[in-house]
């Protein structure tokens, strides 16, 4: 049995600490604002401690968070469902969400294509699916791959929490196979300079988003 197989689902989930960087949450907000998406129900898959909901609560009428564990700090008045996101079937109603978001979750799972299909199934016709993940094509990630033969966010310290490294092209293929339309990719404009603790100025990162962003987002709409 591999070391990863002996690690419980809860231990893997808690390795992420239940939160993501603010730049990632703001990337989601930018994607929704650019498309005038608001109102209805937000289903947050891999919700952690609901950091996304704290930023977007003003945009939606209701919220539900799905995750393997209920993290400390999750709002006591917010709806939560405990779920194994690697499971073949999820005990949640289909087509209930106006927006389905999965922030820094897909890289934790064993089958990203099945996960994307499950996200699409949660969205109502005309609804939107938003997925974020580490950007494997950033300068930092490519440099780490050349030097250490691993992507930046998939080094030994990140395993077994981070399991599947996906390129932008992989996400586009998974979205298309899941049936999403109007698919687009955005970048966080927040990236660390290799070999330093510093980050690129946002003005520069905006000019070279793919190279200088640590994370990316794909968004698509479920056909009506």
TILOTI-909808 format. One record per residue (C-alpha): residue number from 1; residue in three letters; x, y, z negated. Coordinates in Angstrom, 2 decimals, padded with zeros to 5 digits. Layout:
# residues N
LOVEX  num  residuo       px       py       pz
LOVEX  NUM      ALA        X        Y        Z
...
***
This chain:
# residues 224
LOVEX  num  residuo       px       py       pz
LOVEX    1      UNK   000.00   000.00   000.00
LOVEX    2      UNK   001.35   003.42   000.91
LOVEX    3      UNK   001.89   006.12  -001.68
LOVEX    4      UNK  -000.89   008.19  -000.12
LOVEX    5      UNK  -003.37   005.33  -000.36
LOVEX    6      UNK  -002.83   005.20  -004.11
LOVEX    7      UNK  -003.67   008.87  -004.61
LOVEX    8      UNK  -007.26   009.50  -005.62
LOVEX    9      UNK  -009.58   011.78  -003.68
LOVEX   10      UNK  -009.81   014.12  -006.67
LOVEX   11      UNK  -006.02   014.41  -007.03
LOVEX   12      UNK  -005.68   015.22  -003.31
LOVEX   13      UNK  -008.45   017.80  -003.54
LOVEX   14      UNK  -007.05   019.52  -006.61
LOVEX   15      UNK  -003.61   019.83  -005.00
LOVEX   16      UNK  -005.06   022.68  -002.91
LOVEX   17      UNK  -005.96   024.57  -006.13
LOVEX   18      UNK  -009.40   025.36  -004.69
LOVEX   19      UNK  -008.49   028.63  -003.01
LOVEX   20      UNK  -006.98   030.18   000.11
LOVEX   21      UNK  -005.18   033.43   000.84
LOVEX   22      UNK  -007.31   036.57   001.07
LOVEX   23      UNK  -006.01   037.13   004.62
LOVEX   24      UNK  -007.76   033.91   005.66
LOVEX   25      UNK  -011.09   034.93   004.12
LOVEX   26      UNK  -010.83   038.33   005.81
LOVEX   27      UNK  -010.10   036.59   009.13
LOVEX   28      UNK  -013.45   034.80   008.76
LOVEX   29      UNK  -015.17   038.08   007.93
LOVEX   30      UNK  -013.68   039.70   011.03
LOVEX   31      UNK  -014.91   036.86   013.23
LOVEX   32      UNK  -018.45   037.17   011.87
LOVEX   33      UNK  -018.50   040.98   011.99
LOVEX   34      UNK  -017.31   041.06   015.61
LOVEX   35      UNK  -020.35   038.95   016.56
LOVEX   36      UNK  -022.87   040.68   014.26
LOVEX   37      UNK  -023.50   037.40   012.46
LOVEX   38      UNK  -025.42   037.86   009.21
LOVEX   39      UNK  -028.49   036.60   007.39
LOVEX   40      UNK  -029.64   033.06   006.85
LOVEX   41      UNK  -027.72   030.29   005.12
LOVEX   42      UNK  -023.97   029.79   004.79
LOVEX   43      UNK  -022.72   026.25   004.17
LOVEX   44      UNK  -019.11   026.32   002.97
LOVEX   45      UNK  -017.45   022.94   003.59
LOVEX   46      UNK  -014.40   022.40   001.41
LOVEX   47      UNK  -015.55   025.38  -000.61
LOVEX   48      UNK  -013.00   025.22  -003.44
LOVEX   49      UNK  -013.89   027.81  -006.06
LOVEX   50      UNK  -016.12   029.71  -003.55
LOVEX   51      UNK  -013.66   032.46  -002.67
LOVEX   52      UNK  -015.30   032.81   000.74
LOVEX   53      UNK  -018.72   033.34  -000.82
LOVEX   54      UNK  -017.43   036.11  -003.05
LOVEX   55      UNK  -016.38   038.02   000.06
LOVEX   56      UNK  -019.39   037.21   002.25
LOVEX   57      UNK  -022.30   037.10  -000.21
LOVEX   58      UNK  -023.64   040.41   001.11
LOVEX   59      UNK  -023.96   038.93   004.62
LOVEX   60      UNK  -026.15   035.91   003.85
LOVEX   61      UNK  -029.42   035.05   002.15
LOVEX   62      UNK  -028.32   031.73   000.65
LOVEX   63      UNK  -025.22   029.63   000.11
LOVEX   64      UNK  -024.21   026.03  -000.49
LOVEX   65      UNK  -020.69   024.81  -001.22
LOVEX   66      UNK  -019.55   021.27  -000.41
LOVEX   67      UNK  -016.37   019.73  -001.83
LOVEX   68      UNK  -014.88   016.62  -003.40
LOVEX   69      UNK  -014.77   018.27  -006.83
LOVEX   70      UNK  -016.35   021.28  -008.47
LOVEX   71      UNK  -013.43   023.58  -009.14
LOVEX   72      UNK  -013.08   025.75  -012.21
LOVEX   73      UNK  -014.38   029.21  -011.39
LOVEX   74      UNK  -017.09   028.06  -008.98
LOVEX   75      UNK  -020.08   030.37  -009.66
LOVEX   76      UNK  -022.58   028.78  -012.04
LOVEX   77      UNK  -025.48   030.24  -010.06
LOVEX   78      UNK  -024.28   028.97  -006.66
LOVEX   79      UNK  -025.51   025.72  -005.09
LOVEX   80      UNK  -022.91   022.95  -005.00
LOVEX   81      UNK  -022.89   019.40  -003.63
LOVEX   82      UNK  -020.13   016.92  -004.39
LOVEX   83      UNK  -019.12   015.05  -001.25
LOVEX   84      UNK  -016.28   012.98   000.21
LOVEX   85      UNK  -015.52   014.84   003.43
LOVEX   86      UNK  -013.72   011.78   004.82
LOVEX   87      UNK  -016.90   009.69   004.48
LOVEX   88      UNK  -018.67   008.53   007.64
LOVEX   89      UNK  -021.98   009.98   006.44
LOVEX   90      UNK  -022.65   013.03   004.32
LOVEX   91      UNK  -025.69   013.14   002.00
LOVEX   92      UNK  -026.76   016.59   003.20
LOVEX   93      UNK  -029.63   017.65   005.49
LOVEX   94      UNK  -028.66   018.32   009.12
LOVEX   95      UNK  -029.26   021.59   010.95
LOVEX   96      UNK  -029.73   023.64   007.77
LOVEX   97      UNK  -027.05   026.32   008.22
LOVEX   98      UNK  -026.91   029.51   010.23
LOVEX   99      UNK  -023.13   029.44   009.68
LOVEX  100      UNK  -020.98   026.45   008.74
LOVEX  101      UNK  -017.50   027.40   007.54
LOVEX  102      UNK  -014.54   025.13   006.78
LOVEX  103      UNK  -011.67   027.23   005.45
LOVEX  104      UNK  -008.30   025.40   005.29
LOVEX  105      UNK  -010.06   022.04   005.04
LOVEX  106      UNK  -009.69   020.19   008.34
LOVEX  107      UNK  -005.94   019.63   007.82
LOVEX  108      UNK  -006.74   017.66   004.64
LOVEX  109      UNK  -008.79   015.04   006.45
LOVEX  110      UNK  -008.07   011.78   008.25
LOVEX  111      UNK  -010.32   012.31   011.29
LOVEX  112      UNK  -010.59   015.96   012.40
LOVEX  113      UNK  -012.74   015.10   015.42
LOVEX  114      UNK  -015.34   013.34   013.27
LOVEX  115      UNK  -015.16   016.25   010.83
LOVEX  116      UNK  -015.85   018.76   013.61
LOVEX  117      UNK  -018.87   016.74   014.75
LOVEX  118      UNK  -020.17   016.69   011.18
LOVEX  119      UNK  -019.82   020.48   010.95
LOVEX  120      UNK  -021.76   020.93   014.18
LOVEX  121      UNK  -024.48   018.61   012.87
LOVEX  122      UNK  -024.91   020.87   009.82
LOVEX  123      UNK  -025.50   023.94   012.01
LOVEX  124      UNK  -028.97   024.78   013.24
LOVEX  125      UNK  -029.45   025.35   017.01
LOVEX  126      UNK  -027.93   028.75   017.77
LOVEX  127      UNK  -025.86   028.60   014.59
LOVEX  128      UNK  -022.11   029.11   014.31
LOVEX  129      UNK  -019.23   026.91   013.19
LOVEX  130      UNK  -016.02   028.49   011.84
LOVEX  131      UNK  -012.87   026.48   011.10
LOVEX  132      UNK  -009.50   027.75   009.87
LOVEX  133      UNK  -006.21   025.87   009.56
LOVEX  134      UNK  -002.46   026.57   009.47
LOVEX  135      UNK  -001.08   027.92   012.74
LOVEX  136      UNK   001.45   025.39   014.01
LOVEX  137      UNK   002.65   027.75   016.76
LOVEX  138      UNK   003.83   030.56   014.52
LOVEX  139      UNK   007.52   031.47   014.53
LOVEX  140      UNK   007.78   030.15   010.97
LOVEX  141      UNK   006.13   026.83   011.77
LOVEX  142      UNK   008.05   026.20   014.99
LOVEX  143      UNK   011.35   027.11   013.31
LOVEX  144      UNK   010.59   024.73   010.43
LOVEX  145      UNK   009.73   021.98   012.90
LOVEX  146      UNK   013.07   022.43   014.69
LOVEX  147      UNK   015.13   022.50   011.49
LOVEX  148      UNK   013.23   020.06   009.24
LOVEX  149      UNK   011.24   018.07   011.84
LOVEX  150      UNK   008.01   019.02   010.07
LOVEX  151      UNK   005.60   021.89   010.54
LOVEX  152      UNK   005.83   024.56   007.84
LOVEX  153      UNK   002.57   023.60   006.11
LOVEX  154      UNK   003.19   019.85   006.42
LOVEX  155      UNK   006.40   019.32   004.49
LOVEX  156      UNK   006.74   016.63   001.84
LOVEX  157      UNK   005.56   018.98  -000.90
LOVEX  158      UNK   002.22   019.40   000.90
LOVEX  159      UNK   001.58   015.67   001.27
LOVEX  160      UNK  -000.79   013.90   000.74
LOVEX  161      UNK  -003.10   016.92   000.55
LOVEX  162      UNK  -002.13   018.15   004.03
LOVEX  163      UNK  -002.51   015.21   006.39
LOVEX  164      UNK  -003.26   016.33   009.93
LOVEX  165      UNK  -001.46   019.12   011.80
LOVEX  166      UNK  -003.62   020.54   014.58
LOVEX  167      UNK  -002.63   022.80   017.46
LOVEX  168      UNK  -004.92   025.46   018.87
LOVEX  169      UNK  -005.49   023.18   021.87
LOVEX  170      UNK  -006.60   020.33   019.56
LOVEX  171      UNK  -009.16   022.57   017.89
LOVEX  172      UNK  -010.52   023.73   021.23
LOVEX  173      UNK  -010.87   020.12   022.39
LOVEX  174      UNK  -012.59   019.05   019.18
LOVEX  175      UNK  -014.96   022.02   019.38
LOVEX  176      UNK  -015.81   021.28   023.01
LOVEX  177      UNK  -016.37   017.59   022.33
LOVEX  178      UNK  -018.57   018.56   019.38
LOVEX  179      UNK  -020.74   020.55   021.76
LOVEX  180      UNK  -019.86   024.10   020.72
LOVEX  181      UNK  -020.11   026.99   023.16
LOVEX  182      UNK  -018.65   030.52   023.23
LOVEX  183      UNK  -015.52   029.15   021.57
LOVEX  184      UNK  -012.83   031.65   020.62
LOVEX  185      UNK  -009.61   031.65   018.58
LOVEX  186      UNK  -008.46   034.39   016.19
LOVEX  187      UNK  -005.35   034.78   014.05
LOVEX  188      UNK  -004.85   036.01   010.50
LOVEX  189      UNK  -002.28   038.77   011.25
LOVEX  190      UNK  -000.51   037.61   008.09
LOVEX  191      UNK   002.73   035.70   008.50
LOVEX  192      UNK   005.84   035.07   006.45
LOVEX  193      UNK   009.25   035.93   007.89
LOVEX  194      UNK   011.37   032.74   008.04
LOVEX  195      UNK   013.91   032.30   005.21
LOVEX  196      UNK   012.39   035.19   003.21
LOVEX  197      UNK   009.43   035.78   000.85
LOVEX  198      UNK   008.38   038.77   002.96
LOVEX  199      UNK   005.60   039.10   005.50
LOVEX  200      UNK   005.50   040.90   008.82
LOVEX  201      UNK   003.85   044.34   008.81
LOVEX  202      UNK   000.24   043.90   009.93
LOVEX  203      UNK   000.67   046.36   012.81
LOVEX  204      UNK   003.39   044.14   014.28
LOVEX  205      UNK   001.50   040.91   013.58
LOVEX  206      UNK  -001.51   042.30   015.45
LOVEX  207      UNK   000.64   042.79   018.56
LOVEX  208      UNK   001.94   039.22   018.45
LOVEX  209      UNK  -000.84   037.34   016.63
LOVEX  210      UNK  -000.04   033.77   017.64
LOVEX  211      UNK   003.66   034.09   016.82
LOVEX  212      UNK   003.33   036.08   013.60
LOVEX  213      UNK   000.24   034.62   011.89
LOVEX  214      UNK   000.43   031.74   009.45
LOVEX  215      UNK  -003.20   030.74   010.01
LOVEX  216      UNK  -005.74   030.67   012.82
LOVEX  217      UNK  -009.49   030.39   013.20
LOVEX  218      UNK  -011.73   028.84   015.81
LOVEX  219      UNK  -015.37   029.86   016.10
LOVEX  220      UNK  -018.09   028.47   018.33
LOVEX  221      UNK  -021.86   028.43   018.68
LOVEX  222      UNK  -024.18   025.43   018.71
LOVEX  223      UNK  -026.43   025.51   021.78
LOVEX  224      UNK  -030.07   026.48   021.23
***
